[in-house]
Amino acid sequence: MTYQDIPASVSAFMQRMDDLCGSGHRAWAQVFQEAFANTLLTTVKRQDDGTTFLLTGDIPAMWLRDSTAQVRPYLVIAQDDDDLADMIAGLVKRQFAYICIDPYANAFNETPSGASWDPDDKSDFHSPWLWERKYEVDSLCYPIQLAWLLYRNTGRTDQFNNDFHEGARKVLDVFELEQDHSRSPYFFIRDTDLPTDTLPMEGRGNPVAPTGMTWSGFRPSDDSCTYNYLVPSNMFTVVALGYLEEVFQGPLKDPELAGRARQLKEAIGEGISRYGVTRNSAGNHVYAYEVDGLGEASLMDDSNIPNLISAPYLGFCGIDDPIYQETRRTLLSPENPYYYEGSHAKGIGSSHTPPNYVWPIALAMQGLTTGSKAEQEEILNTLVATDAGTHLMHEGFDVNDPSQYTRPWFSWANMMFCELAMDYFDIRVRR
């Protein structure tokens, strides 16, 4: 069943945000009210078995990544609202039930309907639950993050059920196996004219050498990696493995899995330090976006999270980390091929959308990692001024004409705006 009305606790929080915005930021308040309510009323589908299914928006499927980001801001309210916490716990339970079905899939159906993005995709596994089977490292990190954040913010542990235990074991199995992709059975082939929508080399991806990092077929944009050690996703993996280590030392006593998580975390962290750093045009050290362990590295960032800009938000490093700061300066400049400036906005876009389209998700993340209230205010003003009069966020928009945008219903972007507005007023999810 879906929410027919906004819960009283959510309404009270929305009023609190309205009061904080005051007369000086009425446009912020209007978008916040619309976006914060939209996710609950249009994407959340609570199931009879106590689990929760979340539509990503205008695509009839649930992404492991998107669904986590869609509910994250509600954790602030769930601290004092058991029913809202039940909804989020139900999402974690469904996420890990899906991981148990197939840890390589990125998006799933509400029922085993057999619906899919492209029924002709070629892979080594098929299930009627799968909407798409693009293997993305971050898709396994996000459910771990949500399970941990729910525990940190509410004290709940019922999400750490048998599916969580089995799913976490499968995650560790895959991350370890994909440290040497030559041993992996995974491949993905789609008959398409878009090279970013399939994997080369008969679906296996471009050549790589072991680095300690774990291999990813696709980016958080659902576009294929060029060099398959995706550094920001490996950063997220280090953080997520730290959460697993703590869970298996605390709420779930499993010394074996805690030890595996710790060992893998250390190996991936060392791999990032050794292979995941390159130099910018000034000769300074910066994080690479992707590397292959064979000497190739890409100097860029994408709008989808995790990206390099998000490293402090994820908990991988501090905002003041010198390499991060140099990376940030480089990526928020024309040296990043997906950085665009125009008459209405400037920021990071993606190969997933046309040139000169920047993403509200990327702008929100820039604000969440700045440490400057003035920069946050500027970004929030930009976001509300470029919503094309809809009072909602979109996937991407043209920096010179915001009336040109992609995806009118995109819940992840809506909630990233809300999280930035909350952060501006020092309201944050405990991690």
N, C-alpha and C positions, 0 to 999 in steps of 0.2 A: 504494500500500500504506500501511497505517497502522502506527503504532508498536505493537508487541506488548508491549514492555518499556520501562521508563524507562532511557535511556542512563546509563552509569556516571557521566559528568560531571554530569548533572542530579541523579542520586541523591546525589553528593558535595556538590553545592551545597545540596540540600534538607537534608542532615545539618548543613551549616554553619549554615543558618538555624535549624534546630532547636536547635543549641548556643547560638546568639546569643539566642534567645528564653528559654532557660534555664527555671528553675522558676517565674519570675515571670510569664511570658507563655505558658503552655502552650496556652491557647485560640488565641492567634495562630498558634503553631506547627502546631496541628492543622488550622486552616483553610488555612494556607499549603501544607502538604503535600498536602491534597486538591486545592486549586485549581491549584497549579503542575503537578501530574501530570495533572489532568483535561484540560487543553488539549492536551497531547501525545497522550494516549491516546484521546481522543474526537473531536477536530476536525481533526487534521493528516492529510492524505491525499497522500502523495508519489506523483507520477505517473511513468510509464515514460519520459517525455521529459525528466526531470530537473527539472520544475517542481513546485510545491507548491500544493495546493488546501486551503483552510481553511473548514470549516463555521463559521458564526457560533454554532452551538449547536443550538437546537431548531427552526431554520428550515433547510431543505436547500439553502442557497445560500451564496455567499461574498461578503461586502461588502468593498470596497476599504478602507474605513475600519476596520472591526472587525478584519480580518485583520492589519493592521499593528499595532494595539494588542495583539492576542492574542499576538504573538511578541516584542514589544519587550523584555520583561524577560529573555528568553533570550539577548539580545545580550551580556550580561555573561559568560555561559558560552561563547558562540560565539567569544569572543576566543581561547580555547585549545582549542576543539573544532571541527575542520574539518568533521565530518559535520553537526553542528548548524548551522554556518555555511552548508553546502550547502543544508540545508533552507530556511533563511531566504532565501538567494540565489534558490532555486527559487520561492519565493513572490513575490519582486520581479519575476522574469521572467514569471510568470503574470499578475501585476497589470498589467504594461505591455503584455503581449499582449492583455489585455482592453481596456485603454485604446485600443489601436490599433483594436480592433473598434468601439468606441463610447465616446468620452470623456464623453458625457452620462449614461451609465448608472452606477448606484450599486451594483448587485449582479448576480452572474453565476452561471450553471450550471457544473457540473463538466464536462459534455459538452454538445454542441449539441442538447439534448433538447427544447427548446421549452417546458420548464416555466417557469412564471411565477407571480408573486403574484396577478395578475389578468390573464387572457388578453384581456380586453376593453379594456385601457388604449389610449387613442388618443394617438399621438405621430407624429413625422415619420420615424421609423426603427424597423425591427423586425429582430431577429436571434434565431435559436434559442438563442444563448448568453446572452441577457439574461433575468435573473430579474425585474429591475425597472429602470425608466428614469427615476427621479426625479433630476433634476440637482442635485447638492450640491457646492458648491465644495470642501469639505473632502475629498470622495472622490478628488479629483485631488492634493490636497496630501499625503495620508497615504503613498501609494506613493513619492513623491519623498523624503519624510522617511525612510522605511525604507531606501531605496537609499543615502541619505547616511549614516545611522547605521550601516549594515553596513560601509560604507567606513571610517568613522571608528573603529569598534571592532575591525575585523579587518584592514583594509588591502585587502580584496578589491575587485576592479574588474570581475569577469566579469558582474556584474549590469548593467553599463553596456553592454548589447549593442545590436543593431540595433533591437529593439523598444523599448528604453529611449530611444534617440535619436529614433525616429519618434514614440513616445508623448509624449516631452517637447515635441516640436514641435507635436503636436496640442493638448497642454495649453496651450501659449502661444497657439496660434490661438484656442482657446475663451475663455481669460481675456481676451484682447484684444477679441474680438468682443463678449463679454458686458459690456464697459465701456459699450456702447451697445446695450442689449437690443432696441431697435427694429429693429436690423439682423439679429437672430438668427432662424433657422428653428425654434428649439426651442419646443415647447408640450407640455403634458401634461394629459390629461383622463381622470379615472376616474369612472365612474358609481357614486356613493357618497353615503350620507347624512352622511358625515364631511367637513366643509368643509376640514379640515386634510390630507385625503388626496388632494386634487386642486388644481389652480390655477384661480383665477377668470379672468374676462375671456377666455373661450374658450381657456383653457389657457395664456394668456400671462403671467398674474400681474398684480398691481395696477400702476398707472402709476408710473413712475420718471423721474427726470432724470439725465443723466450727472454723475458725481461724481469720476471717476478710479478708484473701486472697481469690482470685478467682480461681476456679478449672480449670485444664486443662487435657484433655484426652491424648494429645500427646505432645512430645517435638518438638522443631524446626527441629530436624532430621527426623520428621514424625514417630519416634519410640514411643511406648506407655510409659507413665510415670509409674514408680513403685509406688511412693507416689505422689498424684495428685495435691499438691500445689507446682508448679514449681517455685522456688524462683526467678531465673533470669527473667522469663517471668512476674512475679508479679512486679519486679523492673521496667521493661519496662512499665508495666501498670500504675504504679505511674507517670512516666514521661509523657506518652501519655494522661492520664487524666488531667494532668496539662496543656497540650496543648489544650485539649477540653475546659477546664475552661476558658482559655484566649480567644479562638475563640468565645465562647458564651458570653463573656463579651465585646468583641470588634467587629470584622467584622460581626458576627451574634449575634444579641441581643436576647438572650433567657435565662433569669435569672433562670428559672426552671432547664434547662439542665446544666447550669454553676454550680448551687448549687448541683445537683446530682453528677456531676463530682468531685467537691471539696470534698464532703462527702465520696465518694467512694475512692478517692485518700488517704484521711486521714486514712480510715479504713484499706486499704490494706497496707499502710506504717506502721501502728501500728502492723498489723499482721506479717509483715516481721521482725520487731524489736523483737517481743515477741516470735515468733515460728520459724523464719527462720535462726536462729543462732545456731550453734553447736560447738563442740570442736574438734580440730585436735589431733594427737597422742602426741603432746607436751602439751596438755591441754589448748591451747590458743583458744580464740573465733574466729570462721570463719563462713562465710555464708554457709549454707547447699545448696545443689543443689535442693533437693526435700524433703518435709516433708508431714506428713499426719494429723497433729494435734492430734495424738494419742500417740506421743512419738517417732515415727520412723523418722529418717533423713538419707539422703545419703550424704556422703562426696566424691564428685567427680565433674568433669566438663565435658561437651561435647563440641565438636568442633563447633557446629552450633550456630548461633547468634540469640537471646540473650543467652549468657552463663554468668557464674559468672565473668569471666575475662573481659567481655564487660561492666560491670556496669558503669565505668566512661565515656566510649564512648557513652552510652545511655543517660547520664546525671543524673543518679541516685545518684552518689556520686563523690567526687573528687579522683584523683589518689592517693593522700596522706592520704586518709581515713585509720585509723589504722586497722580496721577490714578487709577492702578491701586488704590492703597490706599483712596482715597475710594470708588471703584467697589465694591471688595470689601466695605467696611463697609455700603454701601447694599444690596448684593445678598444679604448674609447677615442680612437683616432683613425685617420684614413689608412694607417698601416694594417688595420683589420679589414679584410676585403668585404665584410658584411656590416661595416659601420657606415651609416648614411646620415647626411645632414641636408635639411631643406628649409623651406620658409616657415614650416609649422612645427618641426620637431627634429631632433637628432638622437641617434641611438643605434642599437644593434638589431639587425634583421637576421635573415636566414636564407639558406639555399632552398628552403621549403616554400618560400613565397617570392614574389617578383622583386627585382632590384628596386631600391629606394623605398621598400616597405620596412618599417621598424615595428617591433612587437611591444605591446604594453607589458607583457611578461618580463621582457628584458629591461624595460624602463623601470618597472617596479623593483626588479632585483638590483639594479644600479642604485636605487634609493635605499634599499634595505642593507646595502653594504658600504654606504658612504661615510657614516659618522658625522655628517653635516646636516643640520636641520634646514639650512638654507637650500641645499641641493635637493633634499626631500621635498621641500615646498615647491621648488621650481618644477620638479618632475610631476608631482601631483597636479599642479596647475596645467602642465602640458597634457597629461592624461585626460583630464576633464574637458579640455579645450579641443581635443581631437577625437571625441567619441561619436562624431557625426550626428549629434543630437539624440542619440539613442539612450544615453545615461547608462550604458553598459560598455564593457571592454570587448575588443575583437582580437582576432589572431594577429593580424598585421594591418598597417595602414600606410598610405603613401605620404611621405614627409612633406610633399608639396600640395597634396590634396586629400585631406583626411576623410572626405566623403567616399573615397575609394578604399575599401577595406575587404578583408577576407574573414569568413566565419562570423556571422551575426550573433551566434549563440555558442559561446565558448566559456564554460564555467571556470576553468583553470585561470584564465586571464582575469575574470571578474574577482576571484578570490585573492589573486595576487595584488590587485588594487586595494582591496580591503585590508590585507595584511600590512601594506605600506602605510595606509592611513592610520591604522592602529599603532604601528611602530612610531609614527610621528608624534603620537600622544603618549608614547612610552608604555603601550599595552602590548605585551609579548607573550608568546607561548614559552613555557619553561622547557628547557632541553637538558 
